[in-house]
């Protein structure tokens, strides 16, 4: 008689448990004591708009000041600013710099070079230009224009425009190869430095790209799990094939679970904590544009209802600042400095409970204090 095979029953989680776990892990429940912990807990802070990155750090770090951020970036250099996930600018923990770059760099570079080849830049030209960029920075930080001028003298004037491009150009390639990163701002201008001079104590690269990608997948699941492997691929910019290979390397460390019936992945060591996760009282956060919490998964239905999706994820890839309540978007907000005041305008996706309103008022007041301002708060409900 044939033996019946029964599918193994996976641990079942509710969305509320998954959200509570992620909020806790990303220090949106209890703030971290330092910015390095805040950055590590989110696997990097997107930073193409520096002001928004500072708000993301404020949302996750206790007693944070602007000077503490500058100290971590430019004096102690415990944080580093560079291009990384999805070829976008991020703040990363300096000790993990090479692991992130080695995990993400090769595939993102291939994509960037394919695009450049359409405009006549061969692999050889790119390699020579990257070498010239590295040599040009031997004497210390340079602005984009200064770097472009020096590379033009070293490798030809045709390359200047590819160095001076605001979106990165050839400097981005050099950064994704782990050779260059951002240096201290010079007024309103950014500068670039050589990594080996700027971060002499950074940990050495891992044995190979796959090992680094497995490190990144483990870190990602610790912060954004439960998640699908397609979420990791989307978030990191690593191909589906590369993400799947990293998963196979970590197979013994990963558990399959369901979240409201949908299969997902979670580190085995985090299963009990996730099963016990919950919101004892409303957890309210003001998250900035491009906050990592809002960018961690391909599908966004767990974060925002379809009716309000376009209020957050807008045209041209723009992501609005979000009022987060218990891990889900409950509205959007904006802030404008007016003299000694910070005018914070919150638009909620429907009525909010009084205790949530009080928490919003407290959060807005703390944000204004971070900027050295008094808070002027306005809350209105979106009638849609």
PyMOL commands that set and color helices and strands:
alter all, ss='L'
color gray80, all
select helices_A, chain A and resi 15-25+35-41+50-58+66-75+85-87+94-117+123-136+144-155+157-164+169-176+195-198+209-224+229-236+240-249+251-253+268-276+292-295+306-312+315-317+354-370
alter helices_A, ss='H'
color red, helices_A
select strands_A, chain A and resi 11-13+45-46+79-83+89-93+142-143+180-186+189-194+254-259+262-267+284-287+322-325+328-338+341-348+374-381
alter strands_A, ss='S'
color yellow, strands_A
deselect
rebuild
show_as cartoon
